[in-house]
Every structure is written in structure tokens, then in C-alpha cells.
Amino acid sequence: MNAEIGFLKECRVTLTPMCLVFLTRPTPDGRREVLLGRKKTGFGAGKIVGLGGHVEPNETAVQAAARETAEESSLVVAVGDLREAANLTFRFPARPAWDMQVAVFVADQFTGDAHESEEIAPRWYPTDDLPVQDVWDDNQYWLPQVLEGQQLNAEFEFADDCETVATVQIVRVSENQPE
Ligand SMILES: Nc1ncnc2c1[nH]c(=O)n2[C@H]1C[C@H](O)[C@@H](COP(=O)(O)OP(=O)(O)OP(=O)(O)O)O1
């Protein structure tokens, strides 16, 4: 391996830190629903996603999760009510600058009403009837599990189209989280 390629490989270990938040609540008929939303701008625009975004240099992932929740939906969630449910690595060999590490949080305690923001149009979906056609391809491998209470770490590599998952490595950390 020449020195330049070695240097470029070293550069690839830098992953942009991001967060994702899934707020859940019970429905009158005894099911659960989760707050997702149509992304209106930026990376992944058009897809249905959780609330979230970049972790700023001056904050932790859980602080970013609480901040992004307020900015994107107007809902208020306390840092202490956010449970870390997954740690996901997304790699895009065709666009290494997009590589990211995403801390995923779930919370069922929050206040306020969800309102549309510049970035996202939030909507509640039954956890057993997710909008699978409109989410990121990777979601099928971890989102239902996380909403069932599992905690996991996973690494995804995307194909050259940067849309389709090419390889998946999932490490299940625990089956169910204590309340
Ligand atoms: N593949 C995949 N699956 C599930 N979720 C995501 C991805 N890729 C992603 O980027 N995401 C999530 C992670 C983040 O929560 C958002 C993208 O955040 P982004 O819109 O780029 O960040 P902003 O909120 O616009 O930026 P700031 O507000 O932080 O400036 O999608």
C-alpha cells in the first residue's frame, strides 16, 4: 500500500456523530405509536425518518437528541428520559464523507404537541405498521427491534447508489431494556 492510500484509509475512520430519536406513546386501543416525519430538507430529504441530526462539538449525543427533538417537533424531552437503544455505523464507500455514527434514543415521556418545522413534518405511526416503503433501507434491520425494546449495535455498508444496504453486521446487546 502506498503512503497516500494509507493516509486516505486513516481518514475514513472519522465518522460524523449524529443522533436519532424515537418518541413513543400508547394508543387508546392498546397499541403503541412512534413519531416519525417526512424530512423536508438536507440529507435524506423525502424520506420518513426519526427526529435527529448532528451532534454539535459542545454537546453529548443525548443532549443533541433532546435539542433536535425540540427544534424539529416542538416536543420537549428531558435528557434523563432518553434511553440509548442503538449505536449504528453507516458507511458509504462511494461517498466516504457521508460516513456517520448514529446514537439512537427512545423515550416515552415528553411534553407538548408535535408541530411541523422547517426540517420535518412529524406524524405518529403505529409501531406495528411502519411506513416501510419510505424509510432508509437500513431501518428494516433495526427499527422494529429497537421499538420492541431491544438494544443493539450495528454497522451498515451502502452500495454505490448510497441508498441500498450492501452489507449488515448486527450485534444484539440485550433483548429487553428494564423500565
Ligand atoms: N441510513 C440512515 N438510516 C436512518 N437514519 C439516518 C440514515 N442516515 C441519516 O442521516 N439518518 C438520520 C441521522 C440524522 O438524524 C438525520 C440526518 O441529519 P441531518 O438532517 O443531516 O442533520 P440536520 O438536522 O439537518 O443538521 P443539523 O440540524 O444538525 O444542522 O437522518
The ligand as an SDF file (V2000), in Angstrom:
LIG
                    3D

 31 33  0  0  0  0  0  0  0  0999 V2000
  -29.2680    5.4860    6.7250 N   0  0  0  0  0  0  0  0  0  0  0  0
  -29.9250    6.1270    7.6860 C   0  0  0  0  0  0  0  0  0  0  0  0
  -30.8490    5.4650    8.4090 N   0  0  0  0  0  0  0  0  0  0  0  0
  -31.5170    6.0880    9.3690 C   0  0  0  0  0  0  0  0  0  0  0  0
  -31.3370    7.3980    9.7020 N   0  0  0  0  0  0  0  0  0  0  0  0
  -30.4290    8.0580    9.0310 C   0  0  0  0  0  0  0  0  0  0  0  0
  -29.6950    7.4760    7.9970 C   0  0  0  0  0  0  0  0  0  0  0  0
  -28.8670    8.3900    7.5180 N   0  0  0  0  0  0  0  0  0  0  0  0
  -29.0710    9.5200    8.1940 C   0  0  0  0  0  0  0  0  0  0  0  0
  -28.5100   10.6260    8.0540 O   0  0  0  0  0  0  0  0  0  0  0  0
  -30.0250    9.3070    9.1170 N   0  0  0  0  0  0  0  0  0  0  0  0
  -30.5170   10.2650   10.0730 C   0  0  0  0  0  0  0  0  0  0  0  0
  -29.4760   10.7150   11.0440 C   0  0  0  0  0  0  0  0  0  0  0  0
  -29.8740   12.1120   11.3260 C   0  0  0  0  0  0  0  0  0  0  0  0
  -30.7930   12.0860   12.4140 O   0  0  0  0  0  0  0  0  0  0  0  0
  -30.6090   12.5690   10.0930 C   0  0  0  0  0  0  0  0  0  0  0  0
  -29.7750   13.4130    9.1880 C   0  0  0  0  0  0  0  0  0  0  0  0
  -29.4500   14.5710    9.8530 O   0  0  0  0  0  0  0  0  0  0  0  0
  -29.2700   15.9220    9.0250 P   0  0  0  0  0  0  0  0  0  0  0  0
  -30.5690   16.3220    8.5000 O   0  0  0  0  0  0  0  0  0  0  0  0
  -28.1740   15.7960    8.0480 O   0  0  0  0  0  0  0  0  0  0  0  0
  -28.8440   16.8420   10.0880 O   0  0  0  0  0  0  0  0  0  0  0  0
  -29.5510   18.2010   10.3100 P   0  0  0  0  0  0  0  0  0  0  0  0
  -30.5230   18.0050   11.3960 O   0  0  0  0  0  0  0  0  0  0  0  0
  -30.0690   18.7690    9.0360 O   0  0  0  0  0  0  0  0  0  0  0  0
  -28.4040   19.0550   10.6550 O   0  0  0  0  0  0  0  0  0  0  0  0
  -28.3500   19.9530   11.8490 P   0  0  0  0  0  0  0  0  0  0  0  0
  -29.7640   20.3350   12.2250 O   0  0  0  0  0  0  0  0  0  0  0  0
  -27.6990   19.1380   12.8940 O   0  0  0  0  0  0  0  0  0  0  0  0
  -27.5600   21.0900   11.3540 O   0  0  0  0  0  0  0  0  0  0  0  0
  -31.0020   11.4090    9.4010 O   0  0  0  0  0  0  0  0  0  0  0  0
  1  2  1  0
  2  3  1  0
  2  7  2  0
  3  4  2  0
  4  5  1  0
  5  6  2  0
  6  7  1  0
  6 11  1  0
  7  8  1  0
  8  9  1  0
  9 10  2  0
  9 11  1  0
 11 12  1  0
 12 13  1  0
 12 31  1  0
 13 14  1  0
 14 15  1  0
 14 16  1  0
 16 17  1  0
 16 31  1  0
 17 18  1  0
 18 19  1  0
 19 20  2  0
 19 21  1  0
 19 22  1  0
 22 23  1  0
 23 24  2  0
 23 25  1  0
 23 26  1  0
 26 27  1  0
 27 28  2  0
 27 29  1  0
 27 30  1  0
M  END
$$$$
